[in-house]
Amino acid sequence: MIVEVVGGLLTNSLALLSDAEHMLSDAVSLGIGLLAFTLGERVANYSKTYGYKRIEILAAVFTLIIIALYIFYEALKRFTNPPEVASNGMLIIAVIGLVVNIFVALLLMRRADTKENLNLRAAYLHVIGDMLGSIGAIIAALLIMIFNWGWADPLASVIVAILVLVSGFRISKDALHVLMEGTPKNMEMNDILAAISDIKGIISIHDLHVWSITSGKHALSCHVVVDGNMMVEDSQALLRKLEGTLHHVGIDHVTIQIEDQNHPHHNVVMCQMAT
């Protein structure tokens, strides 16, 4: 952003100054992602018993959608009132921006969990969008230099905004799945049911729920029916075996109610899933 401001002033390029404004919004959105991680580490309390982990999910939605809409807004202004572009300076600054964005993208790809963590994936896709923006700016600068096509700059912005919006839609879809407490996409309920049912001593399972607290942190709750003659020591051994089995499928936060066949079920709606 600082390089674009200095370059815009030196080359008298309104386009570069507008891009600097865009980079400011980028910095804000990435700052929101960082803030989400910081707040997400706050400990759970009586008000937020699961803590603040899902702030990361909300930040993932905000980051890409808002920025894509902002790019559309900026591009529309440029179409209606095209700025005078110093194409040589624009080309130099765009190349510098491309190099920086490639470095940041590689850093995130190698050092961060951009596959499972929605907040980090949003930040990564945001940087990819900036990288595409730099490529678009380079192409636009060349078109302006060679053919004097002033509309190439806002057109490149629109194309980048569409790509960012598509990525934002996918991120939002995954985030909504988490907020709706859907089953984690890398898990199959039938596999989980089979893994639990194979444990000796379990007669049946019902009221099974599997969901994500946040990216990569999954939880499960269920009722397991066992023989009424099972001793307390046996039930504790069974519980440890269940926890170990579920840990292997990626679930570490487990709440299991052990009951016998005579246990009453007052809430029929919540106890309808059974094996």
C-alpha positions as CSV (number, residue, x, y, z in Angstrom):
1,M,0.0,0.0,0.0
2,I,2.8,2.4,0.9
3,V,4.6,1.6,-2.4
4,E,1.4,2.3,-4.3
5,V,0.9,5.6,-2.6
6,V,4.4,6.7,-3.2
7,G,4.3,5.4,-6.8
8,G,0.9,7.1,-7.4
9,L,2.2,10.4,-6.2
10,L,5.4,10.2,-8.2
11,T,3.7,9.1,-11.4
12,N,0.5,11.2,-10.9
13,S,-1.5,8.0,-11.3
14,L,-5.0,8.1,-9.9
15,A,-5.3,4.4,-10.7
16,L,-2.4,3.5,-8.4
17,L,-3.8,5.7,-5.7
18,S,-7.1,3.9,-6.0
19,D,-5.3,0.6,-5.8
20,A,-3.6,1.8,-2.7
21,E,-7.1,2.4,-1.2
22,H,-8.0,-1.2,-2.2
23,M,-4.8,-2.4,-0.5
24,L,-5.9,-0.5,2.6
25,S,-9.2,-2.5,2.6
26,D,-7.1,-5.6,2.1
27,A,-5.1,-4.8,5.2
28,V,-8.3,-4.2,7.2
29,S,-9.8,-7.5,6.1
30,L,-6.6,-9.5,6.9
31,G,-6.5,-7.6,10.2
32,I,-10.1,-8.9,10.8
33,G,-8.8,-12.4,10.1
34,L,-5.9,-11.9,12.6
35,L,-8.3,-10.5,15.2
36,A,-10.6,-13.5,14.7
37,F,-7.7,-15.8,15.6
38,T,-6.9,-13.7,18.7
39,L,-10.5,-13.6,19.9
40,G,-10.9,-17.3,19.1
41,E,-8.2,-18.1,21.6
42,R,-10.2,-16.5,24.5
43,V,-11.2,-19.1,27.0
44,A,-14.7,-20.4,27.3
45,N,-17.0,-18.9,30.0
46,Y,-20.5,-19.3,31.3
47,S,-21.8,-17.0,28.5
48,K,-19.9,-18.7,25.6
49,T,-19.4,-22.3,26.8
50,Y,-17.7,-23.3,23.6
51,G,-15.5,-20.2,23.6
52,Y,-15.1,-17.8,20.7
53,K,-13.8,-20.2,18.0
54,R,-16.6,-19.5,15.6
55,I,-15.6,-15.9,15.2
56,E,-13.1,-17.4,12.7
57,I,-15.9,-18.7,10.6
58,L,-17.7,-15.3,10.6
59,A,-14.5,-13.6,9.6
60,A,-14.0,-16.0,6.7
61,V,-17.4,-14.9,5.3
62,F,-16.8,-11.2,5.8
63,T,-13.3,-11.1,4.3
64,L,-14.0,-12.2,0.8
65,I,-17.6,-11.1,0.1
66,I,-17.1,-7.5,1.3
67,I,-13.8,-7.1,-0.6
68,A,-15.3,-8.5,-3.9
69,L,-18.2,-6.0,-3.6
70,Y,-15.8,-3.2,-2.9
71,I,-13.8,-4.0,-6.0
72,F,-17.0,-4.0,-8.1
73,Y,-17.8,-0.5,-6.7
74,E,-14.3,0.8,-7.5
75,A,-14.4,-0.7,-11.0
76,L,-17.8,0.9,-11.7
77,K,-16.4,4.3,-10.7
78,R,-13.5,3.8,-13.1
79,F,-15.8,2.8,-16.0
80,T,-17.9,5.9,-15.5
81,N,-15.0,8.2,-14.8
82,P,-11.7,6.6,-16.1
83,P,-8.7,8.0,-14.4
84,E,-5.6,9.1,-16.3
85,V,-3.1,6.3,-15.9
86,A,0.7,6.6,-15.9
87,S,1.1,3.2,-17.4
88,N,4.9,2.9,-16.9
89,G,4.7,3.5,-13.2
90,M,1.6,1.3,-13.0
91,L,3.5,-1.5,-14.6
92,I,6.5,-1.2,-12.2
93,I,4.3,-1.1,-9.1
94,A,2.1,-4.0,-10.4
95,V,5.2,-6.2,-10.8
96,I,6.3,-5.3,-7.3
97,G,2.8,-6.2,-6.0
98,L,2.9,-9.5,-7.9
99,V,6.2,-10.5,-6.3
100,V,5.0,-9.6,-2.8
101,N,1.7,-11.4,-3.2
102,I,3.4,-14.6,-4.6
103,F,5.7,-14.6,-1.6
104,V,2.8,-14.2,0.9
105,A,0.7,-16.9,-1.0
106,L,3.6,-19.3,-0.8
107,L,4.1,-18.5,2.9
108,L,0.5,-19.2,3.7
109,M,0.4,-22.3,1.5
110,R,3.5,-23.9,3.2
111,R,3.0,-22.7,6.8
112,A,-0.7,-22.5,7.3
113,D,-3.7,-24.9,7.3
114,T,-5.4,-23.4,4.3
115,K,-7.3,-26.6,3.5
116,E,-9.2,-27.1,6.8
117,N,-9.3,-23.7,8.4
118,L,-11.9,-21.5,6.8
119,N,-10.4,-18.3,8.2
120,L,-6.9,-19.1,6.8
121,R,-8.4,-20.3,3.5
122,A,-10.2,-17.0,3.1
123,A,-7.0,-15.1,3.8
124,Y,-5.1,-17.3,1.3
125,L,-7.8,-16.9,-1.4
126,H,-7.7,-13.2,-0.7
127,V,-4.0,-13.0,-1.4
128,I,-4.5,-15.1,-4.5
129,G,-7.1,-12.5,-5.6
130,D,-4.6,-9.8,-5.0
131,M,-2.0,-11.8,-7.0
132,L,-4.5,-12.1,-9.9
133,G,-5.2,-8.4,-9.4
134,S,-1.5,-7.6,-9.9
135,I,-1.4,-9.8,-13.0
136,G,-4.5,-8.0,-14.3
137,A,-2.8,-4.6,-13.6
138,I,0.3,-5.7,-15.5
139,I,-1.8,-6.8,-18.5
140,A,-3.9,-3.6,-18.2
141,A,-0.8,-1.4,-18.1
142,L,0.6,-3.1,-21.2
143,L,-2.7,-2.6,-23.0
144,I,-2.7,1.0,-22.1
145,M,0.9,1.5,-23.1
146,I,0.5,-0.3,-26.5
147,F,-3.1,0.4,-27.5
148,N,-4.1,3.3,-25.1
149,W,-7.0,1.3,-23.9
150,G,-8.0,3.1,-20.7
151,W,-10.9,0.8,-20.0
152,A,-8.5,-2.2,-19.6
153,D,-7.8,-1.2,-16.0
154,P,-11.4,-1.3,-14.6
155,L,-12.1,-4.4,-16.8
156,A,-9.2,-6.2,-15.1
157,S,-10.6,-5.2,-11.7
158,V,-14.1,-6.6,-12.6
159,I,-12.6,-10.0,-13.7
160,V,-10.6,-10.2,-10.4
161,A,-13.7,-9.3,-8.4
162,I,-15.7,-12.1,-10.1
163,L,-13.0,-14.6,-9.3
164,V,-12.9,-13.4,-5.6
165,L,-16.7,-13.5,-5.4
166,V,-16.8,-17.1,-6.7
167,S,-14.2,-18.1,-4.0
168,G,-16.2,-16.1,-1.4
169,F,-19.4,-18.0,-2.3
170,R,-17.6,-21.3,-1.7
171,I,-16.2,-20.1,1.6
172,S,-19.6,-18.8,2.7
173,K,-21.2,-22.1,1.8
174,D,-18.7,-24.0,4.0
175,A,-19.0,-21.4,6.8
176,L,-22.8,-21.7,6.7
177,H,-22.5,-25.5,6.9
178,V,-20.4,-25.1,10.1
179,L,-22.8,-22.5,11.6
180,M,-25.8,-24.8,10.9
181,E,-23.8,-27.5,12.8
182,G,-23.7,-29.8,9.8
183,T,-21.7,-33.0,9.8
184,P,-18.0,-32.3,8.9
185,K,-17.5,-32.8,5.2
186,N,-14.6,-35.2,5.6
187,M,-16.7,-37.5,7.8
188,E,-19.4,-40.1,7.0
189,M,-22.1,-40.7,9.6
190,N,-22.4,-44.4,8.5
191,D,-18.6,-44.9,9.1
192,I,-19.0,-43.3,12.6
193,L,-22.0,-45.5,13.4
194,A,-20.2,-48.6,12.2
195,A,-17.1,-47.7,14.3
196,I,-19.2,-47.3,17.4
197,S,-21.4,-50.3,16.8
198,D,-18.4,-52.6,16.3
199,I,-17.4,-52.1,20.0
200,K,-18.3,-55.0,22.1
201,G,-21.0,-54.3,24.7
202,I,-23.0,-51.7,22.7
203,I,-26.5,-52.8,21.8
204,S,-27.6,-49.7,19.9
205,I,-27.0,-46.0,19.3
206,H,-29.3,-43.1,19.1
207,D,-29.5,-39.3,19.4
208,L,-26.2,-39.1,17.5
209,H,-24.9,-35.6,16.5
210,V,-21.6,-34.7,14.9
211,W,-20.6,-31.1,14.2
212,S,-17.7,-28.7,14.0
213,I,-17.1,-26.1,16.7
214,T,-14.7,-24.4,14.2
215,S,-12.5,-25.5,11.4
216,G,-10.6,-28.7,12.4
217,K,-12.3,-29.0,15.8
218,H,-15.1,-31.5,15.7
219,A,-17.5,-32.7,18.4
220,L,-19.9,-35.6,18.9
221,S,-22.7,-36.4,21.3
222,C,-24.8,-39.6,21.4
223,H,-26.6,-42.1,23.6
224,V,-25.3,-45.7,23.6
225,V,-27.5,-48.5,24.9
226,V,-25.6,-51.3,26.8
227,D,-26.6,-54.4,28.8
228,G,-28.3,-53.4,32.0
229,N,-26.0,-55.7,34.0
230,M,-22.8,-53.8,33.0
231,M,-20.8,-52.8,36.0
232,V,-19.6,-49.2,36.5
233,E,-16.0,-50.2,35.9
234,D,-17.0,-51.8,32.6
235,S,-18.9,-48.7,31.5
236,Q,-15.7,-46.6,32.2
237,A,-13.6,-49.0,30.1
238,L,-16.3,-48.8,27.4
239,L,-16.2,-45.0,27.5
240,R,-12.4,-44.9,27.1
241,K,-12.6,-47.3,24.2
242,L,-15.3,-45.1,22.5
243,E,-13.1,-42.0,23.0
244,G,-10.1,-43.8,21.5
245,T,-12.1,-45.0,18.5
246,L,-13.6,-41.6,17.8
247,H,-10.2,-39.9,18.2
248,H,-9.0,-42.0,15.3
249,V,-11.7,-40.6,13.0
250,G,-10.9,-37.0,14.0
251,I,-13.3,-36.3,16.8
252,D,-11.7,-35.3,20.1
253,H,-14.6,-33.5,21.9
254,V,-17.0,-36.3,22.9
255,T,-20.1,-36.4,25.1
256,I,-21.6,-39.9,25.5
257,Q,-24.6,-40.9,27.6
258,I,-24.5,-44.6,28.5
259,E,-27.9,-46.1,29.3
260,D,-29.6,-49.5,29.5
261,Q,-32.6,-50.7,27.5
262,N,-35.1,-49.6,30.2
263,H,-34.0,-46.0,30.1
264,P,-36.9,-43.7,29.3
265,H,-36.7,-41.3,26.4
266,H,-38.9,-38.3,26.9
267,N,-37.8,-36.3,23.8
268,V,-38.8,-38.6,21.0
269,V,-37.8,-36.0,18.3
270,M,-34.2,-35.8,19.5
271,C,-33.8,-39.6,19.9
272,Q,-35.0,-40.7,16.5
273,M,-31.7,-41.6,14.9
274,A,-30.9,-45.2,15.9
275,T,-29.0,-48.3,14.9
